[in-house]
Amino acid sequence: MKYQLDTEEKEILDAFERDELKSVPNVVQEIELARQAARNTFNKTKRVNLRLTERDFHMAHIKALEEGLPYQTLLSSVIHKYLTGRLIDKT
């Protein structure tokens, strides 16, 4: 299977293959910090009430069924992608 690497990923792979990468002195602590950050990324800490039109609500349910996930998870994902600049407009 071939993967498409972006420029940054290619630079990292090239540096790895040239044996230029070095471990940080406190690797165990850095790994734990990364794990904690990953755990906190999708930590649901706030409840939000959101009003939608009937049409948007119905479309969210349909799309969620197509994706095989709850509509609340779909809406949360859309909001997260928009806020992090990863929501792609196909128009």
N, C-alpha and C positions, 0 to 999 in steps of 0.2 A: 504494500500500500504506500503510495507517495503522498507526502504532505506538502502543502504550499506554505513556505515560511515567508514571513515578512522580513524587511530589511534588518530590523533589530534582532530577530531570531537567527538570521543567517550570520550576523556578526558574532553572536554568542556561540553558535555552533562552530564557526571558524576558529574562534579563540580557544574553545574547548579542544578541538582537533590539533591545534598548535601547542597544546599543553600550557596555555598562558593563564588559566584560571587557577586561583589559589583559594583554599578554605579560609574563612575568617577564624581568628583565634578562639572565639567563643561560639563555635558552631552549634552546640547543643542549645544554648540560650537563644540564638538567632532562629533556630528551627522552631522552638517553642513559641517565640513571638509571632512567627509566621502562622503557626497553627492556630494561635489565639485570634489573630486577625481574621483568618479564614472562618473560624467559628462565629465571630461577631458580624461578619459581612451580611449574613441573612438572618440575623437575630431579630425576631419580631418583638419590638419593644413598644411600639405605639399603635393604638387603634385609631382608625380614621373612618368617618362616615362620609360617603361620597354619593352625591345625587347624579343620576344619569337619565337620559331620555329613555323611554321604553324601547326605542329602536336600538340604541347603543347597548342597553342592558341585554336585550335579546341577542344581538350580534356577539357580545362577549360570551354569553352562554354557548352559542353555537361554536365559536372559535375554540373555546375551552374544551368542549366535547371532542372536537376534531383533534386537539392536541393531547387529549387524555388526562386533563388535569382540572382541578377546581377553578371556577371562574375568578375567585378571589386571588388565587396564585397567578393566573394569567394577568389580571389587572396590576398586581404588584410588580410583576416582571416588566410589563410595559412601562410603568412609571419609573422603575429603576433604570431601565435601558435608556429612557429619555433623559433622565437626570445625569447619567454618566456619558451621554453623547454617543451611545451605541445603538440607538433606535434608527433604523434605516428607512428612509422614505423611498418607496418604489415608483413614484411618479416622475 
